[in-house]
Amino acid sequence: MRVLLMLVIMMISIPGIAQDKHKAFDTGEWFQFRIHYGVFTASYATLEVKDDYINGKPVYHVVGTGKSSGFLSLFFKVEDYYETYIDKNEVKPYRFIRKINEGGYTKDIEINFDHDQNQALVHNKKHKTKETFTIEEKVQDMMSSFYYLRNNIDPRSLKKGDSKVVNMFFDNENYKFKLKFLGREVIKTKMGKIACLKFRPYVQADRIFKEEESMTVWVSDDENRMPVKIKADILVGSIVADLDAFKGLKHPFKIIVD
């Protein structure tokens, strides 16, 4: 169970045209998600935006963590750690780090992006290899995609059935990520009722996901475009990630009052 990987992939949404840069998020934003099978909590995952520097350039440093908890941790230990360093003037990645241990399945990868040369240097620290790959223009990594697309969603222009393909580089290959807008829906949460935009990310059917249309994601229908709920049908049932706590939103958070 690739907990944080599934969470971040499921949170990616469809872009429209943003009116100004970084309008949806800023330094200090923090999300916590409860990931569960029915009433059983499998893990918690967090995403946090910090200020940092890379090669002397000020950047947003996004850190994502996921860790198994409760009964699951007794027989299937999960520790996921992800980082991305993204440009402050335009959301594009400079460095991506993926370090995971999921029931003995491990990865330790660092990717450095050269957008001028359209290249990615992949350092596989587990296998002690370094390889250079050609990347697509305007490419995103797995985590930066989420922030890039949040910044470029214009809810006013979205129509049911709209779809978009995003260039993504993951591990050692270019990947076309397709997304579809399903409409609007009000979701009940522990914070109250939240008006949401509903999306369908298309994923590869494999040993985890049942089919390409296995995921549904809801993001708040406001200027934050924050992830509220994620559901995925996997090979052994369904898994749900619910927003459990948050802080540092750039814009006011709205609850629907009956």
C-alpha positions as CSV (number, residue, x, y, z in Angstrom):
1,M,0.0,0.0,0.0
2,R,1.8,3.1,-1.2
3,V,0.0,5.5,1.1
4,L,1.4,8.9,0.4
5,L,1.9,8.2,-3.3
6,M,-1.8,7.3,-3.6
7,L,-2.8,10.3,-1.6
8,V,-0.9,12.9,-3.7
9,I,-1.8,11.3,-7.1
10,M,-5.5,11.3,-6.1
11,M,-5.3,15.0,-5.1
12,I,-4.3,16.3,-8.5
13,S,-7.1,18.3,-10.2
14,I,-7.9,19.9,-13.5
15,P,-6.4,23.3,-14.4
16,G,-8.1,26.3,-15.9
17,I,-6.4,29.7,-16.2
18,A,-5.1,31.4,-13.1
19,Q,-5.2,35.2,-12.9
20,D,-2.2,35.6,-10.6
21,K,0.7,33.4,-9.4
22,H,0.5,31.2,-6.3
23,K,-3.1,32.4,-5.5
24,A,-4.2,29.1,-4.0
25,F,-1.4,28.5,-1.4
26,D,1.6,30.0,0.4
27,T,4.2,29.2,3.0
28,G,2.8,27.8,6.2
29,E,0.0,25.8,4.7
30,W,-0.3,22.3,6.4
31,F,-2.8,19.5,5.8
32,Q,-3.3,16.2,7.7
33,F,-5.3,13.3,6.2
34,R,-6.8,10.3,7.9
35,I,-6.5,7.3,5.6
36,H,-8.9,4.4,6.4
37,Y,-10.6,1.3,5.3
38,G,-14.2,1.7,6.6
39,V,-13.9,2.5,10.3
40,F,-10.4,1.3,10.6
41,T,-7.6,3.9,10.4
42,A,-4.7,2.7,8.3
43,S,-2.5,5.7,8.5
44,Y,-2.1,9.5,8.6
45,A,-0.4,11.6,6.0
46,T,0.6,15.3,6.1
47,L,1.6,17.9,3.5
48,E,3.4,21.1,4.5
49,V,4.8,24.1,2.6
50,K,7.9,25.8,3.9
51,D,10.4,28.4,2.7
52,D,13.8,27.2,1.6
53,Y,16.7,27.7,-0.8
54,I,18.2,25.5,-3.5
55,N,21.4,26.5,-5.2
56,G,21.0,29.9,-3.7
57,K,17.5,30.4,-5.1
58,P,14.5,30.9,-2.8
59,V,11.9,28.1,-3.3
60,Y,8.9,26.6,-1.8
61,H,9.9,23.4,0.0
62,V,7.0,21.0,0.3
63,V,7.3,18.0,2.6
64,G,4.9,15.1,2.6
65,T,4.9,12.2,5.2
66,G,2.9,9.1,5.6
67,K,3.0,6.6,8.4
68,S,1.0,3.5,9.3
69,S,-0.9,3.6,12.6
70,G,-3.1,1.4,14.8
71,F,-3.7,-2.2,14.0
72,L,-2.1,-2.0,10.5
73,S,1.3,-0.9,12.0
74,L,1.5,-4.2,13.9
75,F,1.8,-6.3,10.7
76,F,2.5,-3.8,7.8
77,K,4.8,-1.0,8.6
78,V,4.6,2.1,6.4
79,E,6.9,5.1,6.4
80,D,6.7,7.4,3.4
81,Y,8.7,10.6,2.9
82,Y,8.4,12.9,-0.1
83,E,9.9,16.3,-0.8
84,T,9.7,18.8,-3.7
85,Y,11.5,22.1,-4.2
86,I,9.5,24.4,-6.5
87,D,10.2,27.7,-8.1
88,K,8.6,30.7,-6.4
89,N,7.9,32.6,-9.6
90,E,6.3,29.7,-11.5
91,V,5.4,26.3,-10.1
92,K,8.0,24.0,-11.6
93,P,10.2,21.5,-9.7
94,Y,13.9,21.7,-9.2
95,R,14.3,18.7,-7.0
96,F,12.1,15.7,-5.9
97,I,12.9,13.2,-3.2
98,R,11.0,9.9,-2.6
99,K,12.1,7.8,0.3
100,I,9.7,5.0,1.3
101,N,9.5,1.8,3.3
102,E,6.2,0.0,2.9
103,G,6.1,-3.5,4.4
104,G,9.7,-4.1,3.2
105,Y,9.2,-2.5,-0.2
106,T,11.7,0.4,-0.3
107,K,12.8,3.2,-2.6
108,D,15.3,6.0,-2.1
109,I,15.3,8.3,-5.1
110,E,16.4,11.9,-5.8
111,I,15.5,13.7,-9.0
112,N,17.1,17.0,-10.1
113,F,15.4,18.8,-12.9
114,D,17.2,21.0,-15.6
115,H,14.4,22.8,-17.4
116,D,16.8,24.6,-19.7
117,Q,18.1,21.4,-21.1
118,N,14.9,19.4,-20.6
119,Q,16.7,16.8,-18.6
120,A,16.2,15.0,-15.3
121,L,19.1,13.4,-13.3
122,V,17.8,10.5,-11.4
123,H,19.9,9.3,-8.4
124,N,18.7,5.9,-7.2
125,K,20.4,5.8,-3.8
126,K,19.2,2.3,-3.0
127,H,20.9,0.8,-6.1
128,K,23.7,3.5,-6.2
129,T,23.0,4.5,-9.8
130,K,22.7,7.9,-11.6
131,E,20.9,8.2,-15.0
132,T,19.9,11.2,-17.1
133,F,16.5,11.2,-18.9
134,T,14.9,13.6,-21.4
135,I,11.8,15.3,-20.0
136,E,8.8,17.0,-21.5
137,E,8.3,20.8,-21.5
138,K,6.5,22.2,-18.5
139,V,7.0,18.9,-16.7
140,Q,6.0,18.4,-13.0
141,D,6.9,15.9,-10.4
142,M,4.4,13.9,-8.5
143,M,4.1,16.5,-5.7
144,S,4.6,19.7,-7.6
145,S,1.7,18.8,-9.9
146,F,-0.7,19.2,-7.0
147,Y,0.4,22.7,-6.3
148,Y,0.7,23.7,-9.9
149,L,-2.8,22.6,-10.7
150,R,-4.3,24.1,-7.6
151,N,-2.9,27.4,-8.7
152,N,-4.3,27.0,-12.2
153,I,-7.9,26.0,-11.5
154,D,-10.5,28.5,-12.5
155,P,-13.8,27.1,-11.2
156,R,-15.8,29.6,-13.3
157,S,-14.5,28.0,-16.5
158,L,-15.0,24.4,-15.5
159,K,-17.8,22.4,-17.3
160,K,-18.8,18.9,-16.5
161,G,-16.8,16.5,-18.7
162,D,-13.8,18.9,-19.1
163,S,-10.5,17.0,-19.2
164,K,-6.8,17.8,-19.2
165,V,-3.5,16.0,-19.7
166,V,-0.5,17.0,-17.6
167,N,3.1,16.2,-18.3
168,M,4.6,14.4,-15.2
169,F,8.0,12.7,-14.6
170,F,7.9,9.9,-12.1
171,D,10.8,7.7,-11.0
172,N,12.4,7.3,-14.4
173,E,9.8,7.9,-17.0
174,N,7.5,10.6,-18.5
175,Y,3.9,10.1,-17.8
176,K,0.7,11.7,-19.3
177,F,-1.7,12.3,-16.4
178,K,-5.3,12.6,-17.6
179,L,-8.0,14.2,-15.4
180,K,-11.8,14.8,-15.8
181,F,-14.2,17.2,-14.1
182,L,-17.3,15.4,-12.8
183,G,-19.2,18.3,-11.4
184,R,-20.0,19.9,-8.0
185,E,-21.0,18.2,-4.7
186,V,-21.3,19.1,-1.0
187,I,-19.2,16.9,1.2
188,K,-19.8,16.2,5.0
189,T,-16.6,16.5,7.0
190,K,-15.6,16.7,10.7
191,M,-15.4,20.5,10.1
192,G,-18.9,20.7,8.6
193,K,-20.3,20.7,5.1
194,I,-18.0,21.9,2.3
195,A,-18.9,22.8,-1.3
196,C,-16.5,20.8,-3.5
197,L,-15.3,20.3,-7.1
198,K,-15.3,16.6,-8.0
199,F,-12.7,15.1,-10.3
200,R,-11.7,11.8,-11.8
201,P,-7.9,11.2,-12.2
202,Y,-7.2,8.4,-14.6
203,V,-4.6,5.9,-13.2
204,Q,-2.8,2.9,-14.5
205,A,-4.6,-0.4,-13.5
206,D,-1.9,-2.4,-11.7
207,R,-1.3,-4.4,-8.6
208,I,-2.9,-1.6,-6.5
209,F,-5.7,0.0,-8.5
210,K,-8.6,-2.0,-9.8
211,E,-9.1,-0.1,-13.1
212,E,-8.2,3.3,-14.7
213,E,-11.3,5.0,-13.2
214,S,-10.7,3.8,-9.7
215,M,-10.2,7.2,-8.1
216,T,-12.4,10.2,-7.2
217,V,-11.2,13.3,-5.5
218,W,-13.1,16.3,-4.0
219,V,-11.4,19.7,-3.6
220,S,-12.9,22.8,-2.0
221,D,-14.8,25.0,-4.4
222,D,-13.1,28.2,-3.2
223,E,-9.8,30.0,-3.7
224,N,-7.9,27.5,-1.6
225,R,-8.8,24.5,-3.8
226,M,-7.7,22.3,-0.9
227,P,-8.2,18.5,-0.9
228,V,-11.2,17.5,1.1
229,K,-11.8,13.8,0.4
230,I,-10.3,11.1,-1.8
231,K,-11.7,7.7,-2.6
232,A,-10.0,4.8,-4.5
233,D,-11.2,1.3,-5.4
234,I,-8.2,-0.9,-5.0
235,L,-7.7,-4.6,-5.5
236,V,-8.7,-5.5,-1.9
237,G,-11.6,-3.1,-1.4
238,S,-11.8,0.7,-1.1
239,I,-9.6,3.2,0.7
240,V,-10.6,6.7,1.7
241,A,-8.5,9.7,2.7
242,D,-10.4,12.4,4.6
243,L,-9.1,15.9,5.5
244,D,-8.5,15.6,9.3
245,A,-6.8,18.9,10.2
246,F,-5.3,22.0,8.5
247,K,-3.8,25.4,9.1
248,G,-2.1,28.2,7.2
249,L,-4.6,28.6,4.4
250,K,-4.1,31.6,2.2
251,H,-7.8,32.4,1.9
252,P,-10.8,32.2,4.2
253,F,-12.3,28.7,4.7
254,K,-16.1,28.5,4.2
255,I,-18.5,26.0,5.8
256,I,-22.1,25.6,4.5
257,V,-24.6,26.5,7.2
258,D,-28.1,24.9,6.8
